[in-house]
Amino acid sequence: MAGAVDPGDADAEGDGAQDRARPVEAVRQARRAAFYRGKLDHIDLSQLDDPAEWAKIPLLDKDMLRGISDDEFYRDFCLPPARGHHIAQYWRSGGATGRPLFYPRSDIDIEVAMRGFARVYACAGGAPPQNVHCAFPLGIHPVGLMMARAAEFTGFGTLMAGAGTTTPSALQIELIDRLRPDIFVGMSSYALHLANLADQSGVNLREGSVRLMICSAEPLSAAKREKLRRMWGATVRDSFGMTEAGMMGCEDGQAEGFRVWSDLFLVEVLDAQTRLPVPDGEVGALVVTPLFTNTITPFLRWMSGDMVTLRHDAPGDGPFSIFPVLRHAHRTSGFFKIRGININHGEFEDFMFSLSSINDFKCEALTRGDLDVLRVCIELKRGVEIRDETAMVEREIKRVFEITSEVEVLERGTLAREFEAAIKAPRMRDLR
């Protein structure tokens, strides 16, 4: 395929640079869609190397697509597969709110997307013929299926376990103990869930076989990363992608952030107000144009909603150092407002995971009579003094968040059973 790269090989095209013809082809492809009719006629294809000309292309965001019906999306935005090709998969949009869309992916899209997913293993530090335990959900969101297939495609032994709804969590721990995989791939929240369940079952994952963990599909804070490293005894790498484009990058352990596959995706960072490019390393809104996975869904300048920085001078001397580094500037998360005090979900989660005596927790906002209450249910490590640790948690919550909480100690394994059916553990709940 013209312009494609070898799977897992960052240096396949010499310097990781984009094929200069691909942005032009992306605009040509979009012009075929009724959705873009009249919106791209003013673009001079011969001048797309000029940032000013490229900036004339209108931005696209989630609200614009949500504003059209399913029939309009498939009729006006999507294109028919090229002659001799076909729709191979449908990928569910990744948003947590609003009506999800299901993006058709052609066999051409999947061939190139597979290369983006396969690179993750090499970039993170994996090497065939290691064995991979894939615990991403295997369903309509593509990350599980594609990460499992990419591992197999690249020469790894692959167990496609799925998440707890596919293979029960207790059985997953047994399989990890018996089959001794080298690499675990899955959502960070599910990896924590497995670690807590293993601890409750007396299985020491720190002494196990997994030495590399690759996460994706949800934010991975420093506190959660450290807790995973501590409980699994493994190096933890994060990866980043979106269903509108594909798997876009991965951490390499040298630079702080994701090495972005800039030969497969045109990435911009714009000022959220002026919509002008920001200087290298400054915070702005992420805008992505897929250069290959666009044969049916011709996304141009897609505003994902992420606030990021992008650096082209990031340190590193490995094969993936040819790629720029993207880093999320902050997490998008909800909050409780209790008695006039905002409790940011992400900050509270980071705080709880930083407490070494806590195995797991859930936090609930309740109404009792006329009073809002913050209840925090915790599971403690073996061997700690319950009364002392409970008092410490209450004291630290009061110190950090300036609110009095009710702390309840649960029997180890309670939350593991409660979270079993949930892919993303619902640790923060507003029950008012």
C-alpha positions as CSV (number, residue, x, y, z in Angstrom):
1,M,0.0,0.0,0.0
2,A,1.4,3.3,-1.0
3,G,2.7,5.3,2.0
4,A,2.2,2.5,4.5
5,V,4.9,1.5,7.0
6,D,6.1,-1.8,8.4
7,P,4.4,-2.9,11.6
8,G,6.3,-1.9,14.7
9,D,9.1,-0.3,12.7
10,A,9.4,3.4,13.6
11,D,12.1,4.0,11.2
12,A,10.5,2.4,8.1
13,E,10.4,5.7,6.2
14,G,13.7,7.0,7.3
15,D,12.8,9.9,9.6
16,G,9.1,9.4,10.6
17,A,8.1,12.3,8.3
18,Q,4.7,12.4,6.6
19,D,4.3,11.5,3.0
20,R,3.7,15.0,1.5
21,A,1.0,13.6,-0.7
22,R,-1.1,12.3,2.1
23,P,-2.7,15.5,3.4
24,V,-3.7,16.4,-0.2
25,E,-5.2,13.0,-0.6
26,A,-7.1,13.4,2.7
27,V,-8.7,16.6,1.4
28,R,-9.5,15.0,-1.9
29,Q,-11.2,12.1,-0.1
30,A,-13.3,14.5,2.0
31,R,-14.4,16.4,-1.0
32,R,-16.2,13.3,-2.2
33,A,-18.5,13.3,0.9
34,A,-21.8,15.2,0.7
35,F,-21.1,16.4,4.3
36,Y,-18.2,18.6,3.0
37,R,-20.0,19.8,-0.1
38,G,-19.1,23.5,-0.6
39,K,-16.9,23.6,2.5
40,L,-13.6,22.7,0.8
41,D,-13.9,24.3,-2.6
42,H,-11.7,27.2,-1.6
43,I,-8.7,25.0,-0.6
44,D,-5.8,25.1,-3.0
45,L,-4.5,21.6,-2.9
46,S,-1.1,22.7,-4.5
47,Q,-0.5,24.9,-1.4
48,L,-1.3,22.6,1.5
49,D,2.3,22.6,2.6
50,D,1.6,26.2,3.6
51,P,0.2,26.2,7.2
52,A,-2.0,29.2,6.3
53,E,-3.7,27.3,3.5
54,W,-4.1,24.2,5.6
55,A,-5.7,26.4,8.4
56,K,-8.5,27.3,5.9
57,I,-9.9,23.8,6.3
58,P,-12.9,24.0,8.7
59,L,-12.5,22.3,12.1
60,L,-14.8,19.4,12.9
61,D,-16.0,18.4,16.4
62,K,-18.3,15.9,18.1
63,D,-21.2,18.3,18.3
64,M,-21.2,18.7,14.5
65,L,-21.6,15.0,14.1
66,R,-24.1,14.6,16.9
67,G,-26.2,17.3,15.1
68,I,-27.0,14.9,12.2
69,S,-29.0,11.7,12.2
70,D,-27.6,8.2,11.8
71,D,-29.0,8.2,8.3
72,E,-27.4,11.5,7.4
73,F,-24.1,10.3,8.9
74,Y,-23.9,7.1,6.9
75,R,-25.2,8.8,3.7
76,D,-23.5,12.1,3.8
77,F,-20.4,11.8,5.9
78,C,-19.3,8.2,5.1
79,L,-18.0,7.1,1.7
80,P,-18.6,3.7,0.0
81,P,-15.6,1.4,0.1
82,A,-13.3,1.6,-2.8
83,R,-13.9,-0.8,-5.7
84,G,-12.8,-4.3,-4.7
85,H,-12.8,-3.5,-1.0
86,H,-15.4,-3.8,1.8
87,I,-16.4,-2.7,5.3
88,A,-14.4,-5.0,7.6
89,Q,-15.3,-3.6,11.1
90,Y,-17.4,-1.0,12.9
91,W,-15.7,1.0,15.7
92,R,-17.8,2.6,18.4
93,S,-17.0,6.2,19.1
94,G,-15.2,6.6,22.4
95,G,-17.2,9.4,24.1
96,A,-18.8,8.8,27.4
97,T,-21.7,11.2,26.8
98,G,-24.2,11.7,24.0
99,R,-25.2,9.3,21.3
100,P,-22.3,7.0,20.2
101,L,-21.5,6.7,16.5
102,F,-20.3,3.5,14.9
103,Y,-17.5,4.2,12.3
104,P,-17.2,1.8,9.4
105,R,-13.7,0.7,8.8
106,S,-12.6,-0.8,5.4
107,D,-10.2,-3.6,5.0
108,I,-7.7,-1.0,3.8
109,D,-8.2,1.0,7.0
110,I,-7.7,-2.1,9.2
111,E,-4.5,-3.0,7.4
112,V,-2.9,0.4,8.2
113,A,-4.5,0.7,11.6
114,M,-3.0,-2.6,12.6
115,R,0.4,-1.1,12.0
116,G,-0.4,1.7,14.4
117,F,-1.5,-0.7,17.1
118,A,1.5,-3.1,16.5
119,R,4.0,-0.3,17.0
120,V,2.8,0.1,20.6
121,Y,4.4,-3.2,21.6
122,A,7.8,-2.2,20.2
123,C,7.7,1.3,21.5
124,A,6.7,0.2,25.0
125,G,9.6,-2.2,25.1
126,G,8.1,-5.6,24.2
127,A,9.7,-8.0,21.8
128,P,8.5,-11.3,20.2
129,P,8.2,-14.1,21.1
130,Q,7.1,-12.8,24.5
131,N,3.5,-13.7,25.6
132,V,0.8,-11.2,25.9
133,H,-2.3,-11.4,28.2
134,C,-4.9,-9.0,26.6
135,A,-7.5,-7.9,29.2
136,F,-9.0,-5.0,27.2
137,P,-12.7,-5.5,26.5
138,L,-13.4,-7.5,23.4
139,G,-16.4,-5.8,21.9
140,I,-17.6,-2.9,19.8
141,H,-14.8,-0.6,21.1
142,P,-11.8,-1.5,18.9
143,V,-8.9,-1.3,21.4
144,G,-9.3,-4.9,22.7
145,L,-9.6,-6.7,19.4
146,M,-7.0,-4.6,17.7
147,M,-4.4,-4.9,20.5
148,A,-4.9,-8.6,20.6
149,R,-4.7,-9.0,16.9
150,A,-1.7,-6.7,16.7
151,A,0.2,-8.8,19.2
152,E,-0.5,-11.9,17.2
153,F,0.3,-10.1,13.9
154,T,3.7,-9.0,15.3
155,G,4.8,-12.4,16.6
156,F,3.7,-12.4,20.2
157,G,1.9,-15.3,21.8
158,T,-1.5,-13.9,22.6
159,L,-4.2,-14.8,25.1
160,M,-7.4,-12.9,24.2
161,A,-8.9,-12.9,27.6
162,G,-11.0,-9.8,27.4
163,A,-12.2,-8.0,30.5
164,G,-14.2,-9.5,33.4
165,T,-17.4,-9.8,31.5
166,T,-15.7,-12.1,28.9
167,T,-13.4,-14.0,31.2
168,P,-14.2,-13.8,34.9
169,S,-11.5,-11.9,36.8
170,A,-10.7,-14.8,39.2
171,L,-10.0,-17.0,36.1
172,Q,-7.8,-14.2,34.6
173,I,-5.7,-14.3,37.7
174,E,-5.4,-18.1,37.5
175,L,-4.4,-17.9,33.8
176,I,-1.8,-15.2,34.5
177,D,-0.4,-17.5,37.3
178,R,-0.5,-20.6,35.1
179,L,0.5,-19.3,31.7
180,R,3.0,-16.7,33.0
181,P,2.7,-14.0,30.3
182,D,5.5,-11.4,30.0
183,I,3.1,-8.5,29.0
184,F,-0.3,-7.5,30.3
185,V,-2.4,-5.1,28.2
186,G,-5.6,-3.6,29.5
187,M,-7.3,-0.6,31.1
188,S,-5.5,0.7,34.2
189,S,-8.7,0.5,36.3
190,Y,-9.1,-3.1,35.4
191,A,-5.5,-3.9,36.1
192,L,-6.0,-2.4,39.6
193,H,-9.1,-4.4,40.0
194,L,-7.2,-7.6,39.2
195,A,-4.4,-6.7,41.5
196,N,-6.8,-6.1,44.4
197,L,-8.6,-9.4,43.7
198,A,-5.3,-11.2,43.5
199,D,-4.2,-9.8,46.9
200,Q,-7.5,-10.9,48.4
201,S,-6.9,-14.3,46.9
202,G,-3.4,-14.6,48.3
203,V,-1.7,-14.3,44.8
204,N,1.4,-12.1,44.7
205,L,1.5,-10.5,41.3
206,R,4.7,-8.7,42.2
207,E,6.5,-12.1,42.2
208,G,4.8,-13.1,39.0
209,S,5.8,-13.2,35.3
210,V,4.4,-9.9,34.1
211,R,7.2,-7.3,33.6
212,L,5.5,-4.9,31.2
213,M,2.0,-3.4,31.4
214,I,0.5,-1.4,28.5
215,C,-2.6,0.6,29.3
216,S,-4.9,2.7,27.1
217,A,-8.4,4.1,26.8
218,E,-8.6,6.0,30.1
219,P,-6.4,8.6,32.0
220,L,-3.4,7.2,33.8
221,S,-2.3,9.5,36.5
222,A,1.1,9.4,38.3
223,A,-0.5,8.0,41.4
224,K,-2.3,5.2,39.6
225,R,0.8,4.4,37.6
226,E,2.9,4.1,40.8
227,K,0.2,1.9,42.4
228,L,0.2,-0.4,39.4
229,R,4.0,-0.6,39.4
230,R,4.0,-1.4,43.1
231,M,1.3,-4.0,43.0
232,W,2.3,-5.8,39.7
233,G,6.1,-5.3,39.9
234,A,6.0,-4.2,36.3
235,T,7.1,-1.3,34.1
236,V,3.9,0.6,33.2
237,R,3.5,2.3,29.8
238,D,0.5,4.2,28.5
239,S,-0.7,4.4,24.9
240,F,-3.1,6.8,23.2
241,G,-5.6,6.7,20.4
242,M,-9.1,7.6,19.3
243,T,-11.7,5.7,17.3
244,E,-11.9,8.5,14.7
245,A,-8.3,7.8,13.8
246,G,-6.7,4.7,15.3
247,M,-3.9,4.0,17.8
248,M,-1.8,7.1,17.6
249,G,1.1,6.7,20.0
250,C,2.8,5.2,23.0
251,E,5.2,6.0,25.8
252,D,8.8,4.9,25.2
253,G,10.2,5.5,28.7
254,Q,12.6,8.2,27.5
255,A,10.4,11.2,26.9
256,E,7.5,12.3,29.2
257,G,4.5,11.7,27.0
258,F,3.4,9.7,23.9
259,R,5.5,9.2,20.8
260,V,2.9,10.1,18.2
261,W,2.9,8.3,14.8
262,S,3.3,11.5,12.8
263,D,3.6,9.6,9.5
264,L,0.1,8.2,10.0
265,F,-1.6,11.2,11.5
266,L,-1.3,14.9,11.0
267,V,-1.4,16.4,14.5
268,E,-2.0,20.1,15.3
269,V,-2.2,21.9,18.7
270,L,-4.3,25.1,18.5
271,D,-5.2,27.9,20.9
272,A,-8.7,27.0,22.1
273,Q,-9.9,30.6,21.6
274,T,-8.1,31.9,18.5
275,R,-7.8,28.5,16.8
276,L,-4.2,29.5,15.8
277,P,-1.3,27.1,16.3
278,V,0.5,27.4,19.7
279,P,4.3,27.3,20.0
280,D,6.0,24.0,20.6
281,G,5.4,22.8,24.1
282,E,2.5,25.1,25.0
283,V,-0.9,23.9,25.9
284,G,-3.6,23.8,23.3
285,A,-6.5,21.9,21.8
286,L,-5.6,18.6,19.9
287,V,-6.6,18.5,16.3
288,V,-6.1,15.3,14.3
289,T,-6.3,14.4,10.6
290,P,-5.9,10.6,9.8
291,L,-3.8,10.2,6.7
292,F,-4.6,6.6,6.0
293,T,-7.6,5.4,8.0
294,N,-9.9,7.6,6.1
295,T,-11.2,5.6,3.2
296,I,-14.8,5.6,4.5
297,T,-14.8,8.2,7.3
298,P,-12.9,11.3,5.9
299,F,-12.2,13.1,9.1
300,L,-10.4,16.4,8.5
301,R,-9.0,18.5,11.4
302,W,-10.9,16.6,14.1
303,M,-11.1,18.4,17.4
304,S,-11.0,15.6,20.0
305,G,-11.6,17.7,23.1
306,D,-8.2,16.9,24.5
307,M,-5.9,19.7,25.8
308,V,-2.3,18.7,25.1
309,T,1.2,19.9,24.5
310,L,3.3,18.7,21.5
311,R,7.1,18.8,21.4
312,H,9.3,18.0,18.5
313,D,12.6,18.4,20.4
314,A,11.8,15.8,23.1
315,P,14.8,13.8,24.5
316,G,15.5,10.3,23.4
317,D,18.0,8.2,21.4
318,G,15.9,5.1,20.6
319,P,14.3,4.2,17.3
320,F,11.0,6.0,18.3
321,S,12.8,9.3,19.1
322,I,12.1,10.4,15.5
323,F,8.5,11.0,16.5
324,P,7.2,14.1,18.4
325,V,5.9,13.8,21.9
326,L,2.3,14.5,22.9
327,R,1.3,15.0,26.5
328,H,-2.1,15.5,28.0
329,A,-2.2,18.8,29.9
330,H,-5.0,17.9,32.3
331,R,-7.6,15.3,32.8
332,T,-11.2,15.8,31.9
333,S,-13.2,14.5,34.9
334,G,-16.3,15.2,36.9
335,F,-16.7,16.5,40.4
336,F,-18.9,16.5,43.4
337,K,-20.1,19.7,45.1
338,I,-20.7,18.9,48.7
339,R,-21.5,21.6,51.2
340,G,-20.1,24.2,48.8
341,I,-16.8,22.3,48.3
342,N,-15.8,20.9,44.9
343,I,-14.3,17.4,45.0
344,N,-12.6,16.8,41.6
345,H,-12.9,13.1,40.8
346,G,-9.4,12.8,39.3
347,E,-7.7,14.6,42.1
348,F,-9.5,12.5,44.7
349,E,-8.6,9.3,43.0
350,D,-5.0,10.3,42.8
351,F,-5.0,11.2,46.4
352,M,-6.5,7.9,47.5
353,F,-4.1,5.9,45.3
354,S,-1.1,7.7,46.9
355,L,-2.0,6.3,50.3
356,S,0.1,3.2,50.5
357,S,-2.2,1.4,53.0
358,I,-5.2,1.6,50.7
359,N,-5.8,-1.4,48.4
360,D,-9.0,0.0,46.8
361,F,-11.8,2.4,47.5
362,K,-15.0,3.9,46.4
363,C,-16.4,7.4,47.1
364,E,-20.0,8.3,47.3
365,A,-21.9,11.6,47.7
366,L,-25.1,10.9,49.7
367,T,-28.0,12.9,51.2
368,R,-28.8,12.1,54.8
369,G,-31.8,14.1,56.0
370,D,-31.0,17.7,54.9
371,L,-27.2,17.1,54.8
372,D,-24.9,16.1,52.0
373,V,-22.4,13.5,53.1
374,L,-19.1,12.3,51.6
375,R,-18.7,8.5,52.3
376,V,-15.5,6.8,51.5
377,C,-15.3,3.0,51.6
378,I,-11.8,1.6,51.7
379,E,-10.1,-1.8,51.6
380,L,-6.8,-1.9,53.6
381,K,-3.7,-3.9,53.0
382,R,-3.1,-6.9,55.1
383,G,-1.4,-6.3,58.5
384,V,-2.3,-2.7,59.0
385,E,-4.1,-1.4,62.1
386,I,-7.7,-0.6,61.0
387,R,-8.5,2.1,63.6
388,D,-5.2,4.0,63.0
389,E,-5.6,3.8,59.2
390,T,-9.2,4.9,59.3
391,A,-8.3,7.9,61.4
392,M,-5.4,8.7,59.1
393,V,-7.7,8.7,56.0
394,E,-10.3,10.9,57.6
395,R,-7.6,13.3,58.8
396,E,-5.9,13.5,55.3
397,I,-9.2,14.0,53.5
398,K,-10.0,16.9,55.9
399,R,-6.5,18.4,55.4
400,V,-6.4,18.1,51.6
401,F,-10.0,18.7,50.6
402,E,-11.2,20.7,53.7
403,I,-14.3,18.4,54.2
404,T,-15.3,16.0,56.9
405,S,-15.9,12.4,55.5
406,E,-17.3,9.2,56.7
407,V,-14.7,6.4,56.2
408,E,-15.9,2.8,56.2
409,V,-13.6,-0.2,56.1
410,L,-14.7,-3.0,53.9
411,E,-13.7,-6.6,53.9
412,R,-11.0,-7.2,51.3
413,G,-12.5,-8.4,48.0
414,T,-15.8,-6.6,48.5
415,L,-15.1,-3.9,45.8
416,A,-13.6,-6.5,43.5
417,R,-16.9,-8.3,43.5
418,E,-18.8,-5.1,43.1
419,F,-16.7,-3.9,40.2
420,E,-16.6,-7.2,38.5
421,A,-19.2,-6.4,35.9
422,A,-17.9,-2.9,35.2
423,I,-15.1,-2.4,32.7
424,K,-14.3,0.9,34.3
425,A,-14.6,0.7,38.0
426,P,-17.2,3.2,39.3
427,R,-15.2,4.5,42.2
428,M,-16.8,7.9,42.2
429,R,-20.6,8.0,42.5
430,D,-23.2,10.7,43.2
431,L,-26.1,9.0,44.8
432,R,-28.0,12.1,45.8
